[in-house]
Amino acid sequence: MNVKDSNGAVLADGDSVQVIKDLKVKGSSQTLKRGSIFKSIRVDEDNPEEVECRDGRSTLVLKTCFIKKV
């Protein structure tokens, strides 16, 4: 199953991605700013529209429509 970013590039485990829009994080007062880069993502095989990434000590799940491959 191919997981694609907002531009149609295929994503794989370990890729780096960049946020293309300011996003509010649910359950937190934190906001992910446009241009934030996350390295070493993990592709969710159950849901091809989501990827997991680490932000410090926490793990975030981002929708692929809001990220692009770097």
Distance bins in CASP14 RR format, pairs under 12 A and 6 or more apart:
PFRMAT RR
TARGET T0000
AUTHOR 0000-0000-0000
RMODE 2
METHOD distances of the structure
MODEL  1
1 10 0 0 0 0 0 1 0 0 0 0 0
1 11 0 0 0 0 0 1 0 0 0 0 0
1 12 0 0 0 0 0 1 0 0 0 0 0
1 43 0 0 0 0 1 0 0 0 0 0 0
1 44 0 0 0 0 0 1 0 0 0 0 0
1 45 1 0 0 1 0 0 0 0 0 0 0
1 46 0 0 0 0 1 0 0 0 0 0 0
1 47 0 0 0 0 0 1 0 0 0 0 0
1 48 1 0 1 0 0 0 0 0 0 0 0
1 49 0 0 0 0 0 1 0 0 0 0 0
2 8 0 0 0 0 1 0 0 0 0 0 0
2 9 0 0 0 0 0 1 0 0 0 0 0
2 10 1 0 1 0 0 0 0 0 0 0 0
2 11 0 0 0 0 1 0 0 0 0 0 0
2 12 0 0 0 0 1 0 0 0 0 0 0
2 43 0 0 0 0 1 0 0 0 0 0 0
2 45 0 0 0 0 0 1 0 0 0 0 0
2 48 1 0 0 1 0 0 0 0 0 0 0
2 49 0 0 0 0 0 1 0 0 0 0 0
2 64 0 0 0 0 0 1 0 0 0 0 0
3 9 0 0 0 0 1 0 0 0 0 0 0
3 10 1 0 0 1 0 0 0 0 0 0 0
3 11 1 0 1 0 0 0 0 0 0 0 0
3 12 1 0 0 1 0 0 0 0 0 0 0
3 13 0 0 0 0 1 0 0 0 0 0 0
3 14 0 0 0 0 0 1 0 0 0 0 0
3 15 0 0 0 0 1 0 0 0 0 0 0
3 17 0 0 0 0 0 1 0 0 0 0 0
3 41 0 0 0 0 1 0 0 0 0 0 0
3 42 0 0 0 0 0 1 0 0 0 0 0
3 43 1 0 1 0 0 0 0 0 0 0 0
3 44 1 0 0 1 0 0 0 0 0 0 0
3 45 0 0 0 0 1 0 0 0 0 0 0
3 46 0 0 0 0 0 1 0 0 0 0 0
3 47 0 0 0 0 1 0 0 0 0 0 0
3 48 1 0 1 0 0 0 0 0 0 0 0
3 49 1 0 0 1 0 0 0 0 0 0 0
3 50 0 0 0 0 1 0 0 0 0 0 0
3 51 1 0 0 1 0 0 0 0 0 0 0
3 52 0 0 0 0 0 1 0 0 0 0 0
3 62 0 0 0 0 0 1 0 0 0 0 0
3 63 0 0 0 0 0 1 0 0 0 0 0
3 64 1 0 0 1 0 0 0 0 0 0 0
3 65 0 0 0 0 0 1 0 0 0 0 0
3 67 0 0 0 0 0 1 0 0 0 0 0
3 69 0 0 0 0 0 1 0 0 0 0 0
4 10 1 0 1 0 0 0 0 0 0 0 0
4 11 1 0 0 1 0 0 0 0 0 0 0
4 12 0 0 0 0 0 1 0 0 0 0 0
4 15 0 0 0 0 0 1 0 0 0 0 0
4 17 0 0 0 0 0 1 0 0 0 0 0
4 43 0 0 0 0 0 1 0 0 0 0 0
4 48 0 0 0 0 1 0 0 0 0 0 0
4 49 0 0 0 0 1 0 0 0 0 0 0
4 51 0 0 0 0 0 1 0 0 0 0 0
4 63 0 0 0 0 0 1 0 0 0 0 0
4 64 1 0 0 1 0 0 0 0 0 0 0
4 65 0 0 0 0 1 0 0 0 0 0 0
4 67 0 0 0 0 0 1 0 0 0 0 0
4 68 0 0 0 0 0 1 0 0 0 0 0
4 69 0 0 0 0 1 0 0 0 0 0 0
5 11 1 0 1 0 0 0 0 0 0 0 0
5 12 0 0 0 0 0 1 0 0 0 0 0
5 15 0 0 0 0 1 0 0 0 0 0 0
5 16 0 0 0 0 0 1 0 0 0 0 0
5 17 1 0 0 1 0 0 0 0 0 0 0
5 18 0 0 0 0 1 0 0 0 0 0 0
5 19 0 0 0 0 0 1 0 0 0 0 0
5 20 0 0 0 0 1 0 0 0 0 0 0
5 38 0 0 0 0 0 1 0 0 0 0 0
5 41 0 0 0 0 0 1 0 0 0 0 0
5 43 0 0 0 0 0 1 0 0 0 0 0
5 48 0 0 0 0 0 1 0 0 0 0 0
5 49 0 0 0 0 0 1 0 0 0 0 0
5 50 0 0 0 0 0 1 0 0 0 0 0
5 51 0 0 0 0 1 0 0 0 0 0 0
5 62 0 0 0 0 0 1 0 0 0 0 0
5 63 0 0 0 0 0 1 0 0 0 0 0
5 64 1 0 1 0 0 0 0 0 0 0 0
5 65 0 0 0 0 1 0 0 0 0 0 0
5 66 0 0 0 0 1 0 0 0 0 0 0
5 67 1 0 1 0 0 0 0 0 0 0 0
5 68 1 0 1 0 0 0 0 0 0 0 0
5 69 1 0 1 0 0 0 0 0 0 0 0
5 70 0 0 0 0 1 0 0 0 0 0 0
6 17 0 0 0 0 1 0 0 0 0 0 0
6 18 0 0 0 0 0 1 0 0 0 0 0
6 19 0 0 0 0 0 1 0 0 0 0 0
6 20 1 0 0 1 0 0 0 0 0 0 0
6 21 0 0 0 0 1 0 0 0 0 0 0
6 49 0 0 0 0 0 1 0 0 0 0 0
6 51 0 0 0 0 0 1 0 0 0 0 0
6 62 0 0 0 0 0 1 0 0 0 0 0
6 63 0 0 0 0 1 0 0 0 0 0 0
6 64 1 0 0 1 0 0 0 0 0 0 0
6 65 1 0 1 0 0 0 0 0 0 0 0
6 66 1 0 0 1 0 0 0 0 0 0 0
6 67 1 0 0 1 0 0 0 0 0 0 0
6 68 1 0 1 0 0 0 0 0 0 0 0
6 69 0 0 0 0 1 0 0 0 0 0 0
7 17 0 0 0 0 0 1 0 0 0 0 0
7 18 0 0 0 0 0 1 0 0 0 0 0
7 20 0 0 0 0 1 0 0 0 0 0 0
7 64 0 0 0 0 0 1 0 0 0 0 0
7 65 0 0 0 0 0 1 0 0 0 0 0
7 66 0 0 0 0 0 1 0 0 0 0 0
7 67 0 0 0 0 1 0 0 0 0 0 0
7 68 1 0 1 0 0 0 0 0 0 0 0
7 69 1 0 0 1 0 0 0 0 0 0 0
7 70 0 0 0 0 0 1 0 0 0 0 0
8 64 0 0 0 0 1 0 0 0 0 0 0
8 65 0 0 0 0 0 1 0 0 0 0 0
8 67 0 0 0 0 0 1 0 0 0 0 0
8 68 0 0 0 0 1 0 0 0 0 0 0
8 69 0 0 0 0 1 0 0 0 0 0 0
9 15 0 0 0 0 1 0 0 0 0 0 0
9 16 0 0 0 0 0 1 0 0 0 0 0
9 17 0 0 0 0 1 0 0 0 0 0 0
9 18 0 0 0 0 0 1 0 0 0 0 0
9 64 0 0 0 0 0 1 0 0 0 0 0
9 67 0 0 0 0 0 1 0 0 0 0 0
9 68 1 0 0 1 0 0 0 0 0 0 0
9 69 1 0 1 0 0 0 0 0 0 0 0
9 70 0 0 0 0 1 0 0 0 0 0 0
10 43 0 0 0 0 1 0 0 0 0 0 0
10 48 0 0 0 0 0 1 0 0 0 0 0
10 64 0 0 0 0 0 1 0 0 0 0 0
10 69 0 0 0 0 1 0 0 0 0 0 0
11 17 1 0 0 1 0 0 0 0 0 0 0
11 18 0 0 0 0 0 1 0 0 0 0 0
11 38 0 0 0 0 0 1 0 0 0 0 0
11 40 0 0 0 0 0 1 0 0 0 0 0
11 41 1 0 0 1 0 0 0 0 0 0 0
11 42 0 0 0 0 0 1 0 0 0 0 0
11 43 1 0 1 0 0 0 0 0 0 0 0
11 44 0 0 0 0 0 1 0 0 0 0 0
11 48 0 0 0 0 1 0 0 0 0 0 0
11 49 0 0 0 0 0 1 0 0 0 0 0
11 50 0 0 0 0 0 1 0 0 0 0 0
11 51 1 0 0 1 0 0 0 0 0 0 0
11 52 0 0 0 0 0 1 0 0 0 0 0
11 53 0 0 0 0 0 1 0 0 0 0 0
11 62 0 0 0 0 0 1 0 0 0 0 0
11 64 1 0 0 1 0 0 0 0 0 0 0
11 67 0 0 0 0 1 0 0 0 0 0 0
11 68 0 0 0 0 1 0 0 0 0 0 0
11 69 1 0 0 1 0 0 0 0 0 0 0
11 70 0 0 0 0 0 1 0 0 0 0 0
12 40 0 0 0 0 0 1 0 0 0 0 0
12 41 0 0 0 0 1 0 0 0 0 0 0
12 42 0 0 0 0 1 0 0 0 0 0 0
12 43 1 0 0 1 0 0 0 0 0 0 0
12 45 0 0 0 0 0 1 0 0 0 0 0
12 51 0 0 0 0 0 1 0 0 0 0 0
12 69 0 0 0 0 1 0 0 0 0 0 0
13 39 0 0 0 0 0 1 0 0 0 0 0
13 40 0 0 0 0 1 0 0 0 0 0 0
13 41 1 0 0 1 0 0 0 0 0 0 0
13 42 1 0 1 0 0 0 0 0 0 0 0
13 43 1 0 1 0 0 0 0 0 0 0 0
13 44 0 0 0 0 0 1 0 0 0 0 0
13 45 0 0 0 0 1 0 0 0 0 0 0
13 51 0 0 0 0 1 0 0 0 0 0 0
13 52 0 0 0 0 1 0 0 0 0 0 0
13 53 0 0 0 0 0 1 0 0 0 0 0
14 38 0 0 0 0 0 1 0 0 0 0 0
14 39 1 0 0 1 0 0 0 0 0 0 0
14 40 1 0 1 0 0 0 0 0 0 0 0
14 41 1 0 1 0 0 0 0 0 0 0 0
14 42 1 0 0 1 0 0 0 0 0 0 0
14 43 0 0 0 0 1 0 0 0 0 0 0
14 51 0 0 0 0 1 0 0 0 0 0 0
14 52 0 0 0 0 0 1 0 0 0 0 0
14 53 0 0 0 0 1 0 0 0 0 0 0
14 54 0 0 0 0 0 1 0 0 0 0 0
14 69 0 0 0 0 0 1 0 0 0 0 0
14 70 0 0 0 0 0 1 0 0 0 0 0
15 37 0 0 0 0 0 1 0 0 0 0 0
15 38 0 0 0 0 1 0 0 0 0 0 0
15 39 0 0 0 0 1 0 0 0 0 0 0
15 40 1 0 0 1 0 0 0 0 0 0 0
15 41 1 0 1 0 0 0 0 0 0 0 0
15 42 0 0 0 0 1 0 0 0 0 0 0
15 43 0 0 0 0 1 0 0 0 0 0 0
15 51 0 0 0 0 1 0 0 0 0 0 0
15 52 0 0 0 0 0 1 0 0 0 0 0
15 53 0 0 0 0 1 0 0 0 0 0 0
15 64 0 0 0 0 0 1 0 0 0 0 0
15 67 0 0 0 0 1 0 0 0 0 0 0
15 68 0 0 0 0 0 1 0 0 0 0 0
15 69 1 0 1 0 0 0 0 0 0 0 0
15 70 1 0 0 1 0 0 0 0 0 0 0
16 35 0 0 0 0 0 1 0 0 0 0 0
16 36 0 0 0 0 0 1 0 0 0 0 0
16 37 1 0 0 1 0 0 0 0 0 0 0
16 38 1 0 0 1 0 0 0 0 0 0 0
16 39 1 0 1 0 0 0 0 0 0 0 0
16 40 1 0 0 1 0 0 0 0 0 0 0
16 41 1 0 0 1 0 0 0 0 0 0 0
16 51 0 0 0 0 0 1 0 0 0 0 0
16 53 0 0 0 0 1 0 0 0 0 0 0
16 67 0 0 0 0 1 0 0 0 0 0 0
16 68 0 0 0 0 0 1 0 0 0 0 0
16 69 1 0 0 1 0 0 0 0 0 0 0
16 70 1 0 1 0 0 0 0 0 0 0 0
17 32 0 0 0 0 0 1 0 0 0 0 0
17 35 0 0 0 0 0 1 0 0 0 0 0
17 36 0 0 0 0 1 0 0 0 0 0 0
17 37 1 0 0 1 0 0 0 0 0 0 0
17 38 1 0 1 0 0 0 0 0 0 0 0
17 39 0 0 0 0 1 0 0 0 0 0 0
17 40 0 0 0 0 1 0 0 0 0 0 0
17 41 1 0 1 0 0 0 0 0 0 0 0
17 42 0 0 0 0 0 1 0 0 0 0 0
17 43 0 0 0 0 0 1 0 0 0 0 0
17 51 1 0 0 1 0 0 0 0 0 0 0
17 52 0 0 0 0 0 1 0 0 0 0 0
17 53 1 0 0 1 0 0 0 0 0 0 0
17 60 0 0 0 0 0 1 0 0 0 0 0
17 62 1 0 0 1 0 0 0 0 0 0 0
17 63 0 0 0 0 0 1 0 0 0 0 0
17 64 0 0 0 0 1 0 0 0 0 0 0
17 65 0 0 0 0 0 1 0 0 0 0 0
17 66 0 0 0 0 1 0 0 0 0 0 0
17 67 1 0 1 0 0 0 0 0 0 0 0
17 68 1 0 0 1 0 0 0 0 0 0 0
17 69 1 0 1 0 0 0 0 0 0 0 0
17 70 1 0 0 1 0 0 0 0 0 0 0
18 32 0 0 0 0 0 1 0 0 0 0 0
18 33 0 0 0 0 0 1 0 0 0 0 0
18 34 0 0 0 0 1 0 0 0 0 0 0
18 35 1 0 1 0 0 0 0 0 0 0 0
18 36 1 0 0 1 0 0 0 0 0 0 0
18 37 1 0 1 0 0 0 0 0 0 0 0
18 38 1 0 0 1 0 0 0 0 0 0 0
18 39 0 0 0 0 0 1 0 0 0 0 0
18 41 0 0 0 0 0 1 0 0 0 0 0
18 53 0 0 0 0 0 1 0 0 0 0 0
18 62 0 0 0 0 0 1 0 0 0 0 0
18 66 0 0 0 0 1 0 0 0 0 0 0
18 67 1 0 0 1 0 0 0 0 0 0 0
18 68 1 0 1 0 0 0 0 0 0 0 0
18 69 1 0 0 1 0 0 0 0 0 0 0
18 70 1 0 1 0 0 0 0 0 0 0 0
19 25 0 0 0 0 0 1 0 0 0 0 0
19 31 0 0 0 0 0 1 0 0 0 0 0
19 32 1 0 1 0 0 0 0 0 0 0 0
19 33 1 0 0 1 0 0 0 0 0 0 0
19 34 1 0 1 0 0 0 0 0 0 0 0
19 35 1 0 1 0 0 0 0 0 0 0 0
19 36 1 0 1 0 0 0 0 0 0 0 0
19 37 1 0 0 1 0 0 0 0 0 0 0
19 38 1 0 0 1 0 0 0 0 0 0 0
19 41 0 0 0 0 0 1 0 0 0 0 0
19 51 0 0 0 0 0 1 0 0 0 0 0
19 53 0 0 0 0 1 0 0 0 0 0 0
19 55 0 0 0 0 0 1 0 0 0 0 0
19 60 0 0 0 0 0 1 0 0 0 0 0
19 62 1 0 0 1 0 0 0 0 0 0 0
19 63 0 0 0 0 0 1 0 0 0 0 0
19 64 0 0 0 0 0 1 0 0 0 0 0
19 65 0 0 0 0 0 1 0 0 0 0 0
19 66 1 0 0 1 0 0 0 0 0 0 0
19 67 1 0 0 1 0 0 0 0 0 0 0
19 68 0 0 0 0 1 0 0 0 0 0 0
19 69 0 0 0 0 0 1 0 0 0 0 0
19 70 0 0 0 0 0 1 0 0 0 0 0
20 32 0 0 0 0 0 1 0 0 0 0 0
20 33 0 0 0 0 0 1 0 0 0 0 0
20 34 1 0 0 1 0 0 0 0 0 0 0
20 35 1 0 0 1 0 0 0 0 0 0 0
20 36 0 0 0 0 1 0 0 0 0 0 0
20 37 0 0 0 0 0 1 0 0 0 0 0
20 62 0 0 0 0 0 1 0 0 0 0 0
20 63 0 0 0 0 0 1 0 0 0 0 0
20 64 0 0 0 0 0 1 0 0 0 0 0
20 65 0 0 0 0 1 0 0 0 0 0 0
20 66 1 0 1 0 0 0 0 0 0 0 0
20 67 1 0 0 1 0 0 0 0 0 0 0
20 68 1 0 1 0 0 0 0 0 0 0 0
20 69 0 0 0 0 0 1 0 0 0 0 0
20 70 0 0 0 0 0 1 0 0 0 0 0
21 31 0 0 0 0 0 1 0 0 0 0 0
21 32 0 0 0 0 1 0 0 0 0 0 0
21 33 0 0 0 0 1 0 0 0 0 0 0
21 34 1 0 1 0 0 0 0 0 0 0 0
21 35 0 0 0 0 1 0 0 0 0 0 0
21 36 0 0 0 0 0 1 0 0 0 0 0
21 62 0 0 0 0 0 1 0 0 0 0 0
21 63 0 0 0 0 0 1 0 0 0 0 0
21 65 0 0 0 0 1 0 0 0 0 0 0
21 66 1 0 1 0 0 0 0 0 0 0 0
21 67 0 0 0 0 1 0 0 0 0 0 0
21 68 0 0 0 0 0 1 0 0 0 0 0
22 30 0 0 0 0 0 1 0 0 0 0 0
22 31 1 0 0 1 0 0 0 0 0 0 0
22 32 1 0 0 1 0 0 0 0 0 0 0
22 33 1 0 1 0 0 0 0 0 0 0 0
22 34 1 0 1 0 0 0 0 0 0 0 0
22 35 0 0 0 0 1 0 0 0 0 0 0
22 36 0 0 0 0 1 0 0 0 0 0 0
22 66 0 0 0 0 1 0 0 0 0 0 0
23 30 0 0 0 0 1 0 0 0 0 0 0
23 31 1 0 0 1 0 0 0 0 0 0 0
23 32 1 0 1 0 0 0 0 0 0 0 0
23 33 0 0 0 0 1 0 0 0 0 0 0
23 34 0 0 0 0 1 0 0 0 0 0 0
23 35 0 0 0 0 0 1 0 0 0 0 0
23 36 0 0 0 0 1 0 0 0 0 0 0
23 38 0 0 0 0 0 1 0 0 0 0 0
23 55 0 0 0 0 0 1 0 0 0 0 0
23 60 0 0 0 0 1 0 0 0 0 0 0
23 61 0 0 0 0 0 1 0 0 0 0 0
23 62 1 0 0 1 0 0 0 0 0 0 0
23 63 0 0 0 0 1 0 0 0 0 0 0
23 65 0 0 0 0 0 1 0 0 0 0 0
23 66 1 0 0 1 0 0 0 0 0 0 0
23 67 0 0 0 0 1 0 0 0 0 0 0
24 30 1 0 0 1 0 0 0 0 0 0 0
24 31 1 0 1 0 0 0 0 0 0 0 0
24 32 1 0 0 1 0 0 0 0 0 0 0
24 33 0 0 0 0 0 1 0 0 0 0 0
24 60 0 0 0 0 0 1 0 0 0 0 0
24 66 0 0 0 0 0 1 0 0 0 0 0
25 31 1 0 0 1 0 0 0 0 0 0 0
25 32 1 0 0 1 0 0 0 0 0 0 0
25 33 0 0 0 0 0 1 0 0 0 0 0
25 36 0 0 0 0 0 1 0 0 0 0 0
25 55 0 0 0 0 1 0 0 0 0 0 0
25 58 0 0 0 0 1 0 0 0 0 0 0
25 59 0 0 0 0 0 1 0 0 0 0 0
25 60 1 0 0 1 0 0 0 0 0 0 0
25 61 0 0 0 0 0 1 0 0 0 0 0
25 62 0 0 0 0 1 0 0 0 0 0 0
26 32 0 0 0 0 0 1 0 0 0 0 0
26 60 0 0 0 0 1 0 0 0 0 0 0
26 61 0 0 0 0 1 0 0 0 0 0 0
26 62 0 0 0 0 0 1 0 0 0 0 0
26 63 0 0 0 0 0 1 0 0 0 0 0
27 58 0 0 0 0 0 1 0 0 0 0 0
27 60 0 0 0 0 0 1 0 0 0 0 0
28 55 0 0 0 0 0 1 0 0 0 0 0
28 58 0 0 0 0 1 0 0 0 0 0 0
28 60 0 0 0 0 1 0 0 0 0 0 0
30 36 0 0 0 0 0 1 0 0 0 0 0
30 55 0 0 0 0 1 0 0 0 0 0 0
30 56 0 0 0 0 0 1 0 0 0 0 0
30 58 0 0 0 0 1 0 0 0 0 0 0
30 60 0 0 0 0 1 0 0 0 0 0 0
31 55 0 0 0 0 0 1 0 0 0 0 0
32 38 0 0 0 0 1 0 0 0 0 0 0
32 53 0 0 0 0 0 1 0 0 0 0 0
32 55 1 0 0 1 0 0 0 0 0 0 0
32 58 0 0 0 0 0 1 0 0 0 0 0
32 60 1 0 0 1 0 0 0 0 0 0 0
32 61 0 0 0 0 0 1 0 0 0 0 0
32 62 0 0 0 0 1 0 0 0 0 0 0
32 63 0 0 0 0 0 1 0 0 0 0 0
32 66 0 0 0 0 1 0 0 0 0 0 0
32 67 0 0 0 0 0 1 0 0 0 0 0
33 55 0 0 0 0 0 1 0 0 0 0 0
34 66 0 0 0 0 1 0 0 0 0 0 0
34 67 0 0 0 0 0 1 0 0 0 0 0
34 68 0 0 0 0 0 1 0 0 0 0 0
35 66 0 0 0 0 0 1 0 0 0 0 0
35 67 0 0 0 0 1 0 0 0 0 0 0
35 68 0 0 0 0 1 0 0 0 0 0 0
35 70 0 0 0 0 1 0 0 0 0 0 0
36 53 0 0 0 0 1 0 0 0 0 0 0
36 55 0 0 0 0 1 0 0 0 0 0 0
36 60 0 0 0 0 0 1 0 0 0 0 0
36 62 0 0 0 0 0 1 0 0 0 0 0
36 66 0 0 0 0 0 1 0 0 0 0 0
36 67 0 0 0 0 1 0 0 0 0 0 0
36 68 0 0 0 0 0 1 0 0 0 0 0
36 70 0 0 0 0 0 1 0 0 0 0 0
37 53 0 0 0 0 1 0 0 0 0 0 0
37 55 0 0 0 0 0 1 0 0 0 0 0
37 67 0 0 0 0 1 0 0 0 0 0 0
37 68 0 0 0 0 0 1 0 0 0 0 0
37 69 0 0 0 0 0 1 0 0 0 0 0
37 70 1 0 0 1 0 0 0 0 0 0 0
38 51 0 0 0 0 1 0 0 0 0 0 0
38 52 0 0 0 0 1 0 0 0 0 0 0
38 53 1 1 0 0 0 0 0 0 0 0 0
38 54 1 0 0 1 0 0 0 0 0 0 0
38 55 1 0 0 1 0 0 0 0 0 0 0
38 56 0 0 0 0 0 1 0 0 0 0 0
38 58 0 0 0 0 0 1 0 0 0 0 0
38 59 0 0 0 0 0 1 0 0 0 0 0
38 60 1 0 0 1 0 0 0 0 0 0 0
38 61 0 0 0 0 0 1 0 0 0 0 0
38 62 1 0 0 1 0 0 0 0 0 0 0
38 66 0 0 0 0 0 1 0 0 0 0 0
38 67 1 0 0 1 0 0 0 0 0 0 0
38 68 0 0 0 0 0 1 0 0 0 0 0
38 69 0 0 0 0 0 1 0 0 0 0 0
38 70 0 0 0 0 1 0 0 0 0 0 0
39 53 1 0 0 1 0 0 0 0 0 0 0
39 54 0 0 0 0 1 0 0 0 0 0 0
39 55 0 0 0 0 0 1 0 0 0 0 0
39 56 0 0 0 0 0 1 0 0 0 0 0
39 69 0 0 0 0 0 1 0 0 0 0 0
39 70 0 0 0 0 1 0 0 0 0 0 0
40 51 0 0 0 0 0 1 0 0 0 0 0
40 52 0 0 0 0 1 0 0 0 0 0 0
40 53 1 0 0 1 0 0 0 0 0 0 0
40 54 1 0 0 1 0 0 0 0 0 0 0
40 55 0 0 0 0 0 1 0 0 0 0 0
40 56 0 0 0 0 0 1 0 0 0 0 0
40 59 0 0 0 0 0 1 0 0 0 0 0
40 70 0 0 0 0 0 1 0 0 0 0 0
41 50 0 0 0 0 0 1 0 0 0 0 0
41 51 1 0 1 0 0 0 0 0 0 0 0
41 52 1 0 0 1 0 0 0 0 0 0 0
41 53 1 0 1 0 0 0 0 0 0 0 0
41 54 0 0 0 0 1 0 0 0 0 0 0
41 55 0 0 0 0 0 1 0 0 0 0 0
41 59 0 0 0 0 0 1 0 0 0 0 0
41 60 0 0 0 0 1 0 0 0 0 0 0
41 61 0 0 0 0 0 1 0 0 0 0 0
41 62 0 0 0 0 1 0 0 0 0 0 0
41 64 0 0 0 0 0 1 0 0 0 0 0
41 67 0 0 0 0 1 0 0 0 0 0 0
41 68 0 0 0 0 0 1 0 0 0 0 0
41 69 0 0 0 0 1 0 0 0 0 0 0
41 70 0 0 0 0 0 1 0 0 0 0 0
42 50 0 0 0 0 1 0 0 0 0 0 0
42 51 1 0 0 1 0 0 0 0 0 0 0
42 52 1 0 1 0 0 0 0 0 0 0 0
42 53 1 0 0 1 0 0 0 0 0 0 0
42 54 0 0 0 0 1 0 0 0 0 0 0
42 59 0 0 0 0 1 0 0 0 0 0 0
42 60 0 0 0 0 0 1 0 0 0 0 0
42 61 0 0 0 0 1 0 0 0 0 0 0
42 62 0 0 0 0 0 1 0 0 0 0 0
43 49 0 0 0 0 0 1 0 0 0 0 0
43 50 0 0 0 0 1 0 0 0 0 0 0
43 51 1 0 1 0 0 0 0 0 0 0 0
43 52 0 0 0 0 1 0 0 0 0 0 0
43 53 0 0 0 0 0 1 0 0 0 0 0
43 61 0 0 0 0 0 1 0 0 0 0 0
43 62 0 0 0 0 0 1 0 0 0 0 0
43 64 0 0 0 0 1 0 0 0 0 0 0
43 67 0 0 0 0 0 1 0 0 0 0 0
43 69 0 0 0 0 0 1 0 0 0 0 0
44 50 1 0 1 0 0 0 0 0 0 0 0
44 51 1 0 0 1 0 0 0 0 0 0 0
44 52 1 0 0 1 0 0 0 0 0 0 0
44 53 0 0 0 0 0 1 0 0 0 0 0
44 59 0 0 0 0 0 1 0 0 0 0 0
44 61 1 0 0 1 0 0 0 0 0 0 0
44 62 0 0 0 0 0 1 0 0 0 0 0
44 63 0 0 0 0 0 1 0 0 0 0 0
44 64 0 0 0 0 1 0 0 0 0 0 0
45 51 0 0 0 0 0 1 0 0 0 0 0
45 52 0 0 0 0 0 1 0 0 0 0 0
46 52 0 0 0 0 0 1 0 0 0 0 0
46 61 0 0 0 0 0 1 0 0 0 0 0
47 61 0 0 0 0 1 0 0 0 0 0 0
47 62 0 0 0 0 0 1 0 0 0 0 0
47 63 0 0 0 0 1 0 0 0 0 0 0
47 64 0 0 0 0 1 0 0 0 0 0 0
48 63 0 0 0 0 0 1 0 0 0 0 0
48 64 1 0 0 1 0 0 0 0 0 0 0
48 65 0 0 0 0 0 1 0 0 0 0 0
49 61 0 0 0 0 0 1 0 0 0 0 0
49 62 0 0 0 0 1 0 0 0 0 0 0
49 63 1 0 1 0 0 0 0 0 0 0 0
49 64 1 0 1 0 0 0 0 0 0 0 0
49 65 1 0 0 1 0 0 0 0 0 0 0
49 66 0 0 0 0 0 1 0 0 0 0 0
49 67 0 0 0 0 0 1 0 0 0 0 0
50 59 0 0 0 0 0 1 0 0 0 0 0
50 60 0 0 0 0 0 1 0 0 0 0 0
50 61 1 0 1 0 0 0 0 0 0 0 0
50 62 1 0 0 1 0 0 0 0 0 0 0
50 63 1 0 0 1 0 0 0 0 0 0 0
50 64 1 0 0 1 0 0 0 0 0 0 0
50 65 0 0 0 0 0 1 0 0 0 0 0
50 66 0 0 0 0 0 1 0 0 0 0 0
50 67 0 0 0 0 0 1 0 0 0 0 0
51 59 0 0 0 0 0 1 0 0 0 0 0
51 60 0 0 0 0 1 0 0 0 0 0 0
51 61 1 0 0 1 0 0 0 0 0 0 0
51 62 1 0 1 0 0 0 0 0 0 0 0
51 63 0 0 0 0 1 0 0 0 0 0 0
51 64 1 0 0 1 0 0 0 0 0 0 0
51 65 0 0 0 0 0 1 0 0 0 0 0
51 66 0 0 0 0 0 1 0 0 0 0 0
51 67 1 0 0 1 0 0 0 0 0 0 0
51 68 0 0 0 0 0 1 0 0 0 0 0
51 69 0 0 0 0 0 1 0 0 0 0 0
52 58 0 0 0 0 0 1 0 0 0 0 0
52 59 1 0 1 0 0 0 0 0 0 0 0
52 60 1 0 0 1 0 0 0 0 0 0 0
52 61 1 0 1 0 0 0 0 0 0 0 0
52 62 1 0 0 1 0 0 0 0 0 0 0
52 63 0 0 0 0 0 1 0 0 0 0 0
52 64 0 0 0 0 0 1 0 0 0 0 0
52 67 0 0 0 0 0 1 0 0 0 0 0
53 59 1 0 0 1 0 0 0 0 0 0 0
53 60 1 0 1 0 0 0 0 0 0 0 0
53 61 0 0 0 0 1 0 0 0 0 0 0
53 62 1 0 0 1 0 0 0 0 0 0 0
53 63 0 0 0 0 0 1 0 0 0 0 0
53 64 0 0 0 0 0 1 0 0 0 0 0
53 66 0 0 0 0 0 1 0 0 0 0 0
53 67 0 0 0 0 1 0 0 0 0 0 0
54 60 1 0 0 1 0 0 0 0 0 0 0
54 61 0 0 0 0 0 1 0 0 0 0 0
54 62 0 0 0 0 0 1 0 0 0 0 0
55 61 0 0 0 0 0 1 0 0 0 0 0
55 62 0 0 0 0 1 0 0 0 0 0 0
60 66 0 0 0 0 0 1 0 0 0 0 0
60 67 0 0 0 0 0 1 0 0 0 0 0
61 67 0 0 0 0 0 1 0 0 0 0 0
62 68 0 0 0 0 0 1 0 0 0 0 0
END
